Amino acid sequence: ILLTGASGYLGGSVLVHLLTKFDLEANKIKLYTLVRKTEQVTKVHELGGNVTPLVGDVQDGETMKELIVSNSISVVIETVDARQFAVAEPCIEALAIVKEKLNVPVHFVHTSGAKMFSSHVGMDQSGFLNDDGDVYGTVSALNTTHPVMKQFVLLNNRIIDFAESKGVRSYIVAPPMVYGPGKGFGNKISIQNVAIVRVARALGQLYQVDKTNTIWALMHIDDQAALYTQVLSSLLRLEAPYGKKGFYFSENGTFSWRDLSLAILNALRKRNNLDVVDTLPLASEEDLIAMGKVLECNVGMVPVSLAGNCLFRGNNSRKIGWTPEHGVEHLMRSVESEVAHIVKEDTSFTGAKLS
C-alpha cells in the first residue's frame, strides 16, 4: 500500500492512524508512504511502526509509476491534490501494470472534497445528496457556472471512468470542513478554519459572506483518518463498493458558517481582551475584496472558501463500518482551542490586528 502526502495535514494524520490503530501485520500489509524531501525520511522513521518512506513527487508521473510498479504496490491512497487528473493518471496506469504482472485486484483511493458536491458547483440543496445514491449521474448532469469550479467538477467522474477502463477499482473519499490538530510530523492545521482565522486576524473583523445562513458538513480529523482505514479494510476484503458506486462522503452533521465565524471572531477577541459581539455584518463588495487579499484569491473565490451550502450524507461510509464520534457540538466547544492551535501553528501569517 502506498499513502501519499505523509507531510500533509490529512496524509500525515492517516499515516499515524494506520501505524497506531490498524493491524498492518494481521492484514499482511507492507506500507509505503511518499515524502517529497529526503530529510522527511527520518521524520517518518521517528513515528515508529512498520512503514517504508519513498522519496518522490506526485507531480512527477514517471517517478510515481516507477515507485508503484517496482514495489508491486496494489493499493494507492492519494491524499495530496483533489483537483488534478495528472496526479491520478500515472498512479492508475501503474496499478494496471501491477494487476497484469501479479494477477491481483488493484485499488486507487482518491481524495476529493465537499466543494465538488456543493452549491458552488450548482448541486441541488433542497435535500441531502447520499453517497450510496447515483452520485456519478447527478454530477454528470450538473451545469456548473462558477468559472473556477467548473474546471474541476467532473474530475471525480473522469477518474472513475479512467480507472474502470484500466481494470482498477476506484474509490472517491470526500472530506468536508475538517478540523482538529493534525497528528502527523508535518502540517498540523487544515484549510477552511485557518482561512477564517486569517481573515479575522488580518481585518480584525469577520463577515457573513452569504445573505442567508448557509450550512456545511463537518468532520474531525480523527474521524476522517478512521474513514480511510475503514475504506482500506473493506476494499482489502473486496467488500467496498467501487467505481460509480464507490463514493464515500465523510460527515457527522452540519454547522452554520455564521455561527462558526462568530465563535472564531469572539475567540480571537477574548484572546485580545476585547468584548465579544453577537452579530456579524453582511459583507460588502469592499469587504470581499479585502478578504480576497488576505486569502490571496480573487473575489469570486472568497465565498468558495468561507461560505456556501453542502448537504451530503455518508451512508456508504457507515455501511462499511465507519462510526464518527465528533459532531457539531464538539466543533463549537472546540473553537477556542482550535483558534489557539491555528495561531500557534500558522507561523507564515503576518500583519495581524488580532493575535
VENHUBEL-V862479 format. One line per field, one symbol per residue. phi: phi as a letter, one per 40 degrees, with the letter a starting at -180 (. if undefined). psi: psi as a letter, one per 20 degrees, with the letter a starting at -180 (. if undefined). A space follows every 10 residues. Layout:
phi=???
psi=???
This chain:
phi=.bbcgccccc ccccdccccb bbcccccfbb cbbcbcbccc dccccccggc abcbcabccc cccccccccc bfcbbbbcbc bcbbccccdc cccccccccc cbfbcbbbbb cbacdcbbcc bgcdbcaccc cccccdcccd ccbcbccccc cbcccdcccd cccccbgbcb bbcbcccbbh ccbccbcbbc bccccccccc cccgabbccc cbccbacbac dccccccdcc ccdccccfbc dbgcbbcbcb aahbbcdccc ccccdccccc cbfbccbbab cccccccccc cccccfacdc cccccbagbb bbbccddccc hcbcbbbccc dcccdccccc ccdccccccb gccbb
psi=ppprkhirgg hhhgghghhh jpngghjlpo pqqpqhqhii ghhghihrrn qoqpprpiin gggggggggh jlpippoojg oijohhghgh gggghhgggh gilqqqpoop ocqhhikahh jjppjirqpp ijamgghggh iqnpiphghi hihjgghggg ggghhjkppq popnqcoprq pqiaicpjqb gghggggggg hgijqrqogq hrnqqqqrpq hghghhgghg gggghhjkip qrcijlpnpo qmarrphggg ggggghghgg hjkqqqrjrp qpprhhghgh hhggilrrhi ighhhjarpo nrpmggghhj jpnqipahgg ghhjgghggg gggghmiipr kphp.
